[in-house]
């Protein structure tokens, strides 16, 4: 991973820790995430799908609990 990708993941982890999960994936295009750059520009298409899939898995597990 490059520096931008690592920073994005760090922001993602911090966001989930603070908020429990990501209610709407649209948040990934807003601050603080866009301060690093667009998720589409930072990651390739496969990585974006994997990342969003993992985010949705976390949300589903929390909603079940």
C-alpha positions as a printed Julia matrix, in Angstrom:
65×3 Matrix{Float64}:
   0.0    0.0    0.0
   1.12   3.53  -0.64
   1.03   6.44   1.83
  -2.37   7.72   0.67
  -3.94   4.29   0.95
  -2.54   3.78   4.44
  -3.78   7.2    5.56
  -7.25   6.46   4.14
  -7.38   3.13   6.01
  -6.2    4.86   9.19
  -9.0    7.42   8.85
 -11.46   4.6    8.18
 -10.44   2.72  11.32
 -10.61   5.91  13.4
 -14.08   6.67  12.01
 -15.4    3.19  12.78
 -13.91   3.25  16.29
 -15.53   6.63  16.97
 -18.9    5.88  15.32
 -19.3    2.11  15.53
 -19.79   1.63  11.79
 -20.38   3.53   8.58
 -24.1    4.05   8.07
 -23.79   5.23   4.47
 -20.81   4.62   2.19
 -21.26   8.14   0.83
 -19.31   9.26   3.9
 -16.19   7.87   2.21
 -16.36  10.79  -0.25
 -16.59  13.42   2.48
 -14.12  14.86   5.0
 -11.99  13.59   6.59
 -11.62  10.98   3.83
 -11.48  13.36   0.9
  -8.58  15.18   2.56
  -6.48  12.19   1.43
  -8.12  12.03  -2.01
 -10.95  10.26  -3.75
 -11.35   6.6   -2.85
 -11.59   5.91  -6.6
  -8.28   7.65  -7.25
  -6.45   6.1   -4.3
  -7.52   2.48  -4.78
  -8.13   0.42  -7.91
 -11.65  -0.84  -8.66
 -11.1   -4.27  -7.1
  -9.7   -2.72  -3.92
 -12.66  -0.32  -3.68
 -15.09  -3.23  -3.97
 -13.2   -5.21  -1.33
 -13.03  -2.24   1.03
 -16.72  -1.4    0.67
 -17.54  -5.09   1.1
 -15.63  -5.23   4.38
 -17.32  -2.03   5.57
 -20.73  -3.55   4.78
 -19.77  -6.76   6.63
 -18.89  -4.75   9.74
 -22.18  -2.87   9.53
 -24.18  -6.1    9.11
 -22.49  -7.72  12.1
 -23.2   -4.71  14.29
 -26.83  -4.5   13.18
 -27.33  -8.18  14.08
 -25.84  -7.77  17.57
